[in-house]
Amino acid sequence: MKKKVMSLALAAGVILSNGGLVHASLGDDIINTGDNYLGTPYRYGSAFGNTSSFDCSSFTSYVFSKHGITLPRTSVGQASVGTAVSKANLQKGDLVFYDTDFNGTINHVGIYAGNGQMLNAQGKGVAFADAFSPYYWGSRYVTARRVINDKAEAAKVVAAAPKPTVVYNADGSVQSRVHKVQKGDTLWGISRKYNTTVAAIQKLNLLKSTNLYIGQSLKVSGQTTAATQTVSAPPTKVASSSATTYVVKSGNTLWGISHSYGITVKQLVDSNNLKSNTIHPGQKLKIVK
């Protein structure tokens, strides 16, 4: 039976500073992804991306790639990334490594699934196994690595997520950003994408649970309202023929300001001798058509 675990308690843990519950939530997602391939045949040297068969490291590298984390192709290569973690501190999603030949070289990898179990591709195909069985895996265990707690890696998890839709105020400032839920989205993943928290997204959208549905519009910034506001393009102001001064507000972008005044970003940049598109609150911009 597949274990689709994403409890509210785990999801809300994203706001904690120690990162433990963040890891647990992503670890559950990774195990859930691997769980989809239970029973897939084992074939040594199976190519990365081939889901009709796996060897141990093609399985782990493929599963992690579905969450935006790139791993080396081989088990010994994967043992060189991330950070070492002791057996006593293993968490779901950690990689566990073995030397099945007792020759001093790592040649097998699995994904720790909690409760002493690992999910791996082995002789009988993709399956759960006792990670420290005294009859086999226990004596062959070498080490474990954690690759999903690193901030740079965590950012990759949501790097491919769709861009937010922007809702503008009358003055061109950003009112809110709206994310449309895609297949596979979780509140944890969406919160990481927009540098916020699960709790903040729930509050903005008055959500009482972590359940999502495809096509749902979620506010990821802005003010709390009873429902997600209708998304519209920024309004266009009719500018006078003479120069106008605009004071930059928090959340403004050159794109938003230029569209509010019916001009281009290049016109804004040229009129103000800007060397980049970076602006800051309080900055005065000359608007010239």
N, C-alpha and C positions, 0 to 999 in steps of 0.2 A: 504494500500500500504506500502511495506517495505521501511524503510528509510536507505539506505546504504550510510552513510555519511563519507567520509574520504578525505576532501579537502586538497589541497596542503598547504594552509595557516595553517591548523591545524597540518598537518604532520611536516611542517618546524618548528612549535612551540617547538619541542623537544629541540632545541638549547637554548631556553630561560631559564634563571636561576630560575625564580619564579615558574616554574612547572605547571602553570595554563593551558597552552595549551597542555602540555603532558597529564594531567588529562582529558582534553576534548577529545583528540584523543582516549584514551583508553576507556573513558566513551561511546563514539560513538560505539566502537567495542562491548562493553558489551550489549548495547541496541540492536544492530544489532543481536547479538546471541539470546537474549531473544525474539526478534521479530519473530524468526523462529518458535516459539511455540505458537503463537497467536491462541486462540480457543481451546487449549488443555484442557480437562476437569479438574475440581477441585475435589480432593479427599483428605479429611483430613487424615493425617498420611501417605501419599504416600511416598514410600521409596526413599531415595536418589539414583539418577541414573535412576529411572523409568521415562521415558519421555512420557509414555502413559497417565499419569495424574500427577498433582502436587498439593501440598498445598503451602501456601505462602512461607515458609522457605525452602522447598525442591526445589522450583523453583529458589530462589535467590542463594542458595548454589550450585545448579547445574550449573547455568549460570556463576557464578564467577569461578567455578572450570574449566570451559572450557578455562579460561584465566590464569590458574595456581594459582588462589587465593583460599585458603581453608577457608571456613567459618563454624562456628558451625551449627549444624543441626536445631536448633530452633530459632524463632524470638527473644526471650528474650536473648538467647546466642549470637546472632549476634549483639544485641544492646550493647554488652560489649566489642566489638573489634573495632579497628580503632580509629579515633579521632572524637570528637563531632564537628558538623558544624551547624551553625545557618541557619534558614529558608531563610534568606536574601542572604546567600552565597552558596546555594545549586548548585551543578554542576551535569552534567550527570554522572551516575554511582554511586552516593551517595545512601546509604540505608536510607529509610524513615520508621519510626515505628509508630504504632498506638495501642491504647487501645480501642478496639471496645466494650468492656463490661462496660467501666467506673469503673473498679474495682481496678485501680491502677497498673495493670500488663500489660506489652506489650504482645500482642498476634497476631500481624500482621506486615508484612514487605513487602515493595515494593522497586523497583529500580527507582530512580528519572530519568526522561527522558527529562527534560528540559521543559520550557514554562509552568510550573505548572502541568505537567503531570507525572504520575508514571506508570511503567509497573509492573503488579503483577498478582498472581494467587488468584482468589477470587471465589465467588459462581458461577459466570457464566463462569469460566475458565480463562485462561491467556488472559489479556486484558489491554489496556491503560485506565487510569481513571484520573479524576481531583483530584490531590493529596490533595487539600485543599478545596474541594467542601463544601459550607456552608450547604448543605443538608445532608452530611454524614461524609466524611473523615476529613473535616476541624476541627470539634469539637472533633475528636478522635485522632488527631495528637499529638504525644508526643515528638519525637526527631529525629535527623538524625545523621548518622555516615559516615565517609569517610574512606574507606579501601584500596583505590587504589593509594594513593599518598605516602604511606610509602615506602621507598627505598627497604626494605627487601621484601615487598609484590610485588613491581614492578619487582624485580628480578625473582620472581617465574613465572611471565607471560611468560618468554621465556626460562625457565630452561629446558624444554623438547624439545627445538628446536634441529635440527640435528647439529652435529659437523661440523666445517668448513673443507674444503679441503685446504691443504697447498701447495703452489707453492714455490719451493726452487731455490736459486741461485746456481751457480757452487761451491761456497765455503761452501755450507750447510746452509747458513743463509736464513731466511724466506723472500721470495720476496713479497708474498701477501697471504691473506686468502680469500677463495671463499665460499660463501654460496649459496646452491642450493635452490631455492624457493619451499616451500611446500604449500599444500592447507591450507588456512587460514592465511598465512604469510602477514604481513604489513611491510612497511618500518620502522614504529615506533617500532614494535616488534623486527625486525632484528637489528635495531640500539641499542636497550637496551641489546640484547643478546651479542653484541660484544663491548659494552661500547664505542659507537661512536654516531654520530648524523645522522639524516635523510639527512641533507645538505651534510655531508661528503660522505655518500654513493652515493648520487646523483652526486656529483662532480667526484668521482672515476669512476663511470660508465656512465658519460655523460647523465644522465637521465633528461628529461625535464618535467616529471610528476611523480606522485607517483604510477602509474599503474604498476602492476607486473603480471607475468604469471607463472603458475606451471612449474617447470623445469628450469626456468631462472637462470643463474649463475651470482651472484653479488659479486664483489670484496668488501670486508669489511675492508681491510687494504692494504697498499702498495702505489704504485704511479699511478697517472692517466694515462690511455691509451685509445685509441680509442675504444677498445673492451676488454672484459675480456680475459686474456691470457689462453692458453691451460694449463690444470693442468697436472703435471707430478710428478713422484716420485723423491726424491732428488737424484742427481747424486752420483755415487760411485767413490771415488778416489782410486788409487792404492798407498798404503802406502809402504814406504821402510821398510826394516826389522829392522832398527834402530828407536829409539824414535824420535818423531816429536813434536814440540811445536805449539799449536794452540791458537791464541788470540781470545777470545770470542767477537763477535760483537752483536750489538743490534738486538734482535729478534731471536738469536740463542737458540736452545734447545739441551739438551744432546742427544735426539733421532736424531735430524737432523745432529748433528756433527758426532755421531757414525756411521750413515748410509753413510755419506760422505766418511768416512775412512774405511768402510767395517768391523767395529767392533761392539760390543754390548754396550749398555748403562752400563751394569755391568762392562765391561772391563774398560770403562772410569772412572767409580766411584772408582773401585779398584786401578787403576793406579795413581789416584790423591788423594786418601784417602778422598773422599767426603763423608760427612755425610747426604747429601740430594741431590735431583736433581736440586736444585736451583743454578743458575749460573748468573754472571753479566758481562756486557760489560767491556773489558779490562783484564778480568781474563785469566790467562795462564793455558792451560790444556796440560798435557803430553799425547801424542797419542802413545800407545804401542800395537802392534799386538801380 
